[in-house]
């Protein structure tokens, strides 16, 4: 009898627990459905605003799955550092990339907090210069790509540590022999196709002359050359100022002048140098703040965009970058010869007008900082390319083509073995 009563009590208790659990499950299911519907609804509205931006955690559609995403980590020292490209898939969508199944982030906490799970890791040149050895990745996936990203001048940012040789799989920089080329300026034809920079560029030889309307805008000039300096303290400032003084002296022989604005020199008329260039000057001195291979910045656009002919001074082969007969090369001769060319062009309008014929065939543009993201995602989707075990063996010499010993020489060192030791152990602090 006792056994029967005990069994009945247990059965009632089991029923009560089961019923209570069922009620709680129903309430939880209703709440979960309600919140999920609200979250999904909000996400749909958000995606509509940004042209269908997929979320890496919530997917809509039949042909997109989380495991299709190519995850890219920007290596940083601090957690949640700013992402210069923009987070997630937005950079690839906003740039109308052919592939947009790439997700870029600075968050190492993604993918189970294991950076080896990322398809690629990007190392910015500024980060590399300041990283300590212990702050670099200690392990790497055999297939993931380590990518060097450099938009700073190699002359300003030489890489000294020997550990950087045989370290990177791909390079992404302004240099034309990078795996991903990301210039500061590009030239397009009138159909919008990118023509330059390119080491194989072919410029139109017989360009058409200017119309009377185009000529009218050129004839209003009254001053010879302008130069606007923004960076007053660079490695090349002494060299640049020396050249400017020599050119000023040479132009004086022709009753012409080079007007230098900024860095305690002249002040811009009405606070707007660009308007002054457009209104008054025949030529603009586009002197790069760093003289290194393939380094052509938007400095030249101060001439091109404002009706002045650029006098280019830099370390690049300008034929690969800018239309022929649209500029004067300052490094190809002495300042006396340069001053004579400037004077002759000003005194002969038909000669000066030839510098503007490129406008009938090309347009010149500043390239956005996100340039290259499309190519990066394309590379990650190229299965054949991705599986190739590529490596940059002589990376330091590729990046900086000058003598590394001179740039990496530690202060106070007198022997070469000290230099080699320094280069081998740069920032190696455990």
C-alpha positions in Angstrom: 0.0 0.0 0.0 2.8 2.4 0.9 4.5 1.6 -2.4 1.3 2.5 -4.4 0.9 5.8 -2.6 4.6 6.6 -3.2 4.2 5.9 -6.9 1.1 8.1 -7.2 2.8 11.0 -5.4 5.8 10.7 -7.7 3.5 10.6 -10.8 1.7 13.8 -9.6 5.0 15.5 -9.0 6.4 14.5 -12.4 3.2 15.7 -14.1 3.3 19.1 -12.2 7.0 19.6 -13.2 6.3 18.6 -16.8 3.3 20.9 -17.1 5.2 23.8 -15.5 8.1 23.3 -17.9 5.8 23.2 -20.8 4.2 26.5 -19.8 7.6 28.1 -19.3 8.8 26.8 -22.7 5.7 28.3 -24.4 6.3 31.7 -22.7 10.0 31.6 -23.6 9.3 30.6 -27.2 6.7 33.4 -27.6 9.2 35.9 -26.2 12.0 34.7 -28.3 9.9 34.8 -31.5 8.8 38.3 -30.6 12.3 39.6 -30.0 13.7 37.8 -33.0 11.0 39.3 -35.2 11.8 42.7 -33.8 15.5 42.3 -34.4 15.0 40.9 -37.9 12.7 43.7 -38.7 15.1 46.3 -37.5 18.0 44.7 -39.4 16.0 44.6 -42.6 15.3 48.3 -42.3 18.9 49.0 -41.6 20.1 46.9 -44.6 17.7 48.8 -46.9 19.4 52.0 -46.0 22.8 50.7 -47.0 21.8 48.8 -50.1 21.5 45.3 -48.8 24.5 45.2 -46.4 24.6 41.6 -45.1 25.2 41.1 -41.4 27.9 38.5 -40.6 25.7 37.0 -37.9 22.3 37.1 -39.5 21.8 36.2 -43.1 19.0 36.8 -45.5 18.8 35.1 -48.9 19.5 31.8 -50.5 23.0 32.2 -51.8 24.8 33.7 -48.9 26.1 31.8 -45.9 28.4 32.8 -43.0 31.0 30.3 -44.2 31.1 32.1 -47.6 32.6 35.1 -45.9 36.3 35.9 -46.2 37.4 37.3 -42.9 40.1 39.9 -42.8 41.8 41.1 -39.6 43.6 44.4 -39.4 46.3 43.8 -36.8 46.4 46.3 -34.0 47.9 46.5 -30.5 44.7 47.7 -28.7 41.3 46.0 -28.9 38.6 47.6 -31.0 41.0 50.1 -32.6 39.6 52.3 -35.4 39.2 50.6 -38.8 40.4 53.0 -41.6 38.4 51.1 -44.2 35.1 50.8 -42.4 33.8 47.7 -40.6 32.3 44.6 -41.9 31.2 44.2 -45.5 30.3 47.9 -46.0 33.7 48.9 -47.7 33.2 46.3 -50.4 29.6 47.1 -51.0 30.0 50.9 -51.0 32.9 50.6 -53.5 30.7 48.4 -55.8 33.2 45.6 -55.7 32.6 42.6 -57.9 32.9 40.4 -54.8 31.5 41.7 -51.5 31.6 38.5 -49.4 34.5 39.8 -47.4 34.4 41.0 -43.8 37.1 43.3 -42.5 37.6 44.2 -38.8 40.0 45.1 -36.1 38.3 42.8 -33.6 40.5 39.8 -32.7 37.6 38.5 -30.6 35.8 37.2 -33.6 36.1 33.6 -34.8 36.5 32.1 -31.4 39.1 34.7 -30.4 41.6 32.9 -32.6 43.3 35.1 -35.2 44.4 32.0 -37.1 40.9 31.5 -38.3 41.0 34.7 -40.4 41.6 34.3 -44.1 44.0 37.3 -44.1 45.7 39.6 -41.7 46.7 43.1 -42.7 49.7 44.8 -41.1 49.9 48.6 -41.6 53.4 50.1 -42.1 52.9 52.4 -39.1 51.9 49.6 -36.8 54.9 47.4 -37.9 57.3 50.2 -37.1 56.1 50.4 -33.6 55.2 46.8 -32.8 57.2 45.0 -30.2 58.2 41.4 -31.0 55.7 40.0 -28.4 52.9 42.0 -30.0 53.3 40.2 -33.3 51.3 37.0 -34.1 53.0 34.0 -32.6 51.3 31.4 -34.7 49.8 31.5 -38.2 47.6 29.3 -40.3 49.4 27.7 -43.2 46.9 29.0 -45.7 46.0 32.5 -44.4 47.7 35.5 -46.0 49.8 38.0 -44.2 49.4 41.3 -46.1 51.7 44.3 -45.8 49.9 47.6 -46.2 51.9 50.7 -46.9 50.7 54.1 -47.9 53.5 56.0 -46.2 56.6 56.8 -48.2 59.2 54.0 -48.1 61.9 56.6 -47.6 60.1 57.8 -44.5 59.3 54.3 -43.3 62.1 51.9 -44.1 61.7 48.4 -42.6 64.8 47.5 -40.6 64.0 44.2 -38.8 65.3 41.1 -40.5 62.2 39.2 -39.3 60.2 41.0 -42.0 61.9 39.2 -44.8 60.0 36.0 -45.6 57.1 37.2 -43.5 54.5 38.6 -45.9 52.5 36.7 -48.5 51.1 39.8 -50.3 51.9 43.5 -50.5 49.4 46.3 -50.8 50.9 49.8 -51.4 51.4 52.7 -53.9 54.3 50.8 -55.5 53.6 49.6 -59.0 55.1 46.2 -58.3 52.8 45.5 -55.3 50.4 42.6 -55.4 47.6 45.1 -54.9 48.5 48.6 -56.3 46.8 51.5 -54.5 48.1 54.8 -55.9 47.3 58.3 -54.7 46.4 59.6 -58.1 45.0 57.9 -61.2 44.3 58.9 -64.8 41.2 57.8 -66.7 40.2 58.0 -70.3 37.0 59.8 -71.2 35.1 56.5 -70.9 36.1 56.2 -67.3 38.7 53.4 -67.8 41.8 53.6 -65.6 44.8 54.2 -67.8 47.5 55.0 -65.3 49.5 54.5 -63.2 50.9 51.6 -65.1 54.4 50.5 -66.1 52.9 49.6 -69.5 50.9 52.7 -70.2 50.6 54.0 -73.8 49.7 57.7 -74.0 47.9 59.2 -77.0 50.7 60.7 -79.2 48.7 63.1 -81.3 46.4 64.9 -78.9 43.9 67.4 -80.2 44.3 71.2 -79.7 42.3 73.4 -77.3 39.0 75.0 -78.2 38.7 78.8 -78.0 36.7 78.4 -74.8 39.6 76.4 -73.2 42.1 78.9 -74.3 40.2 81.8 -72.8 40.5 80.3 -69.3 44.3 80.0 -69.7 45.1 83.5 -70.9 44.3 85.2 -67.6 47.5 84.2 -65.8 50.0 86.8 -64.5 52.5 85.1 -62.2 55.1 82.4 -62.9 55.3 79.7 -60.2 53.6 78.9 -56.9 54.5 76.4 -54.2 52.4 75.6 -51.2 54.2 73.8 -48.3 52.1 71.9 -45.7 54.7 69.8 -44.0 57.4 72.0 -42.6 59.4 69.4 -40.8 60.4 66.5 -43.1 63.6 64.6 -43.9 63.8 66.5 -47.2 62.8 70.0 -46.1 66.4 71.4 -46.3 66.8 69.9 -49.8 63.5 71.2 -50.9 64.1 74.7 -49.6 67.6 74.8 -51.1 66.1 73.9 -54.5 63.4 76.5 -54.1 66.0 79.2 -53.4 68.1 78.2 -56.4 65.0 78.2 -58.7 64.0 81.6 -57.3 67.5 83.0 -58.2 67.3 81.4 -61.7 63.9 82.8 -62.4 65.0 86.3 -61.3 67.2 86.4 -64.3 64.1 86.2 -66.4 62.2 88.8 -64.3 60.0 85.9 -62.9 59.4 84.6 -59.4 58.6 81.5 -57.4 56.2 82.4 -54.7 56.4 80.0 -51.6 53.3 79.8 -49.4 53.3 78.3 -45.9 56.0 77.4 -43.3 56.4 81.1 -42.3 56.7 82.2 -45.9 54.0 84.0 -47.8 50.4 83.8 -46.6 47.7 82.7 -49.0 45.6 85.5 -50.6 42.3 85.7 -48.7 43.3 82.5 -47.0 42.8 80.3 -50.1 46.0 79.2 -51.9 44.1 77.1 -54.4 42.0 79.9 -55.7 45.2 82.0 -56.1 46.9 79.2 -58.1 43.8 79.0 -60.4 43.6 82.7 -60.9 47.2 83.9 -61.1 49.8 81.2 -61.7 51.1 79.5 -64.9 53.0 76.7 -63.0 52.8 74.9 -59.7 55.8 73.3 -58.1 54.6 69.8 -57.1 57.6 68.9 -54.9 56.9 65.6 -53.1 57.8 65.6 -49.5 59.5 62.3 -50.0 61.7 61.3 -52.9 61.1 57.6 -53.5 60.1 55.1 -56.2 56.5 55.3 -57.4 55.6 57.9 -54.8 53.3 60.3 -56.6 50.8 62.0 -54.3 47.8 64.3 -54.7 50.3 67.2 -54.6 50.2 67.2 -58.4 46.5 67.9 -58.3 47.1 71.4 -57.0 48.3 72.1 -60.5 46.1 69.9 -62.6 42.8 70.7 -60.8 43.5 74.5 -60.7 44.7 75.3 -64.1 48.4 75.4 -63.5 51.0 73.2 -65.1 52.7 70.9 -62.6 56.5 71.1 -62.2 57.0 67.7 -60.8 59.9 66.8 -58.4 60.0 63.3 -57.0 61.5 59.9 -57.3 58.9 58.3 -59.7 59.1 57.6 -63.4 56.3 60.1 -64.2 55.7 58.6 -67.6 54.0 55.7 -65.8 51.7 58.1 -63.9 50.8 61.3 -65.8 49.9 62.2 -69.4 52.8 63.1 -71.6 53.3 66.8 -72.2 51.2 67.8 -69.2 54.0 68.5 -66.8 57.7 69.6 -66.6 60.2 67.4 -64.8 62.4 69.4 -62.4 65.0 66.7 -61.7 65.9 66.1 -65.3 68.2 69.2 -65.5 69.6 72.2 -63.6 67.5 75.1 -62.3 68.8 77.4 -65.0 67.5 75.1 -67.7 64.2 74.8 -65.8 63.8 78.6 -65.5 64.5 79.0 -69.2 61.8 76.5 -70.1 59.3 78.3 -67.8 60.2 81.7 -69.3 59.9 80.4 -72.9 56.5 78.7 -72.2 55.1 81.9 -70.7 56.3 84.1 -73.5 55.0 81.7 -76.2 51.3 81.0 -75.5 51.1 78.3 -78.2 53.8 76.4 -76.4 52.1 76.9 -73.0 48.7 75.7 -74.3 50.2 72.4 -75.4 50.4 71.5 -71.7 46.6 71.4 -71.5 45.8 69.2 -74.5 45.5 66.2 -72.2 42.2 67.5 -71.1 40.6 66.5 -74.4 41.5 62.8 -73.7 41.9 62.2 -70.0 40.8 63.1 -66.5 43.0 63.0 -63.4 41.6 62.0 -60.0 42.6 61.6 -56.4 42.2 58.0 -55.3 40.2 57.3 -52.2 41.9 55.7 -49.2 39.8 52.6 -49.6 41.3 51.9 -53.0 42.4 48.3 -53.2 39.7 46.7 -51.1 37.9 45.3 -54.2 41.1 43.7 -55.4 41.8 42.3 -51.9 38.4 40.6 -51.9 38.9 39.4 -55.4 42.2 37.8 -54.4 40.6 36.0 -51.5 37.9 34.6 -53.8 40.5 33.4 -56.3 41.0 29.9 -55.0 44.0 29.2 -57.2 45.8 32.4 -56.1 44.9 31.9 -52.5 46.4 28.4 -52.4 49.7 29.5 -53.9 52.3 29.6 -51.1 53.7 33.0 -52.1 56.2 34.8 -49.9 58.2 38.0 -50.2 61.7 36.8 -49.4 63.5 40.1 -49.7 60.7 42.3 -48.5 62.8 45.0 -46.8 64.8 45.6 -50.0 61.7 45.5 -52.1 60.0 48.2 -49.9 63.0 50.4 -49.6 65.4 50.2 -52.5 68.1 52.5 -50.9 71.0 51.3 -48.6 69.3 49.9 -45.5 72.4 50.2 -43.4 72.4 54.0 -43.6 68.7 54.3 -42.6 68.7 51.6 -39.9 72.1 52.5 -38.4 71.6 53.0 -34.6 73.0 56.1 -33.1 76.4 55.7 -31.6 77.2 52.4 -33.5 80.5 52.3 -35.3 80.8 48.7 -36.5 78.8 46.8 -39.1 78.1 43.9 -36.8 76.3 46.3 -34.4 74.1 47.4 -37.2 73.3 43.9 -38.2 72.4 43.0 -34.6 70.2 46.0 -34.4 68.4 45.2 -37.7 68.0 41.6 -36.5 66.4 42.6 -33.2 64.5 45.7 -33.9 61.7 46.1 -31.3 62.3 42.5 -30.1 61.3 43.0 -26.5 59.6 40.2 -24.7 
